[in-house]
């Protein structure tokens, strides 16, 4: 890859907002309830198909992802703020 592309990728990965959103998405996927042999996301999107699910299901999934991402933003920004205060002291 060229140096320009690597610099853009490095800049994107150093953005706290991008990191918090990625962490929120990973936590959201990991937090989906599962029972042995049953994965609700897979069942919801595979069996009826993504476009044939109820709009209520889409809204609930989007809202739960949003809340999880906001929580991860709060945690990551709080940790970063504490680190900044400790480095100044």
C-alpha positions in Angstrom: 0.0 0.0 0.0 1.1 3.5 -0.6 2.2 5.8 2.3 -0.8 8.1 1.8 -3.3 5.2 2.2 -1.5 4.0 5.3 -1.5 7.5 6.8 -5.2 7.8 6.2 -5.8 4.4 7.8 -3.6 5.3 10.8 -5.5 8.6 11.2 -8.9 6.8 11.0 -7.8 4.2 13.6 -6.6 6.9 16.0 -10.0 8.6 16.0 -11.6 7.9 19.4 -15.1 8.0 17.9 -14.3 5.3 15.4 -12.8 3.1 18.1 -15.7 3.5 20.4 -18.2 2.7 17.6 -16.2 -0.4 16.6 -16.1 -1.5 20.3 -19.8 -0.8 20.7 -20.5 -3.0 17.6 -18.4 -5.8 18.9 -20.0 -5.7 22.3 -23.4 -5.6 20.7 -22.8 -8.7 18.6 -21.3 -10.5 21.7 -24.2 -9.5 23.9 -26.9 -11.0 21.7 -28.7 -13.7 23.6 -28.0 -17.3 22.5 -29.1 -20.7 23.5 -27.3 -23.8 22.4 -28.4 -24.3 18.8 -30.3 -21.0 18.5 -28.8 -17.7 17.4 -31.6 -15.1 17.2 -29.8 -12.8 14.7 -29.1 -15.7 12.3 -32.7 -17.0 12.7 -34.1 -13.5 12.2 -32.2 -12.6 9.1 -31.8 -16.0 7.5 -35.1 -17.7 8.0 -37.6 -14.9 6.9 -34.9 -12.8 5.2 -33.7 -9.4 6.2 -36.3 -7.4 4.2 -39.2 -9.6 5.3 -38.7 -9.1 9.1 -40.9 -6.8 11.0 -40.0 -3.1 11.1 -40.3 -3.4 14.9 -37.5 -5.9 15.0 -35.3 -3.6 12.9 -36.1 -0.7 15.3 -35.3 -2.8 18.4 -32.0 -4.0 16.9 -31.0 -0.5 15.9 -32.0 0.9 19.3 -30.1 -1.8 21.2 -27.0 -1.2 19.0 -27.2 2.6 19.6 -27.5 2.2 23.4 -24.6 -0.2 23.5 -22.5 2.1 21.3 -23.3 5.1 23.5 -22.2 3.1 26.6 -18.9 2.1 24.9 -18.4 5.8 24.0 -18.9 6.8 27.6 -16.5 4.2 28.9 -13.7 4.9 26.4 -14.0 8.6 26.7 -13.9 8.4 30.5 -10.8 6.2 30.5 -9.2 8.6 28.0 -10.0 11.5 30.2 -8.5 9.8 33.3 -5.4 9.0 31.3 -5.0 12.6 30.2 -5.4 13.9 33.8 -2.8 11.4 35.1 -0.3 12.4 32.4 -0.6 16.1 33.3 -0.1 15.4 37.0 
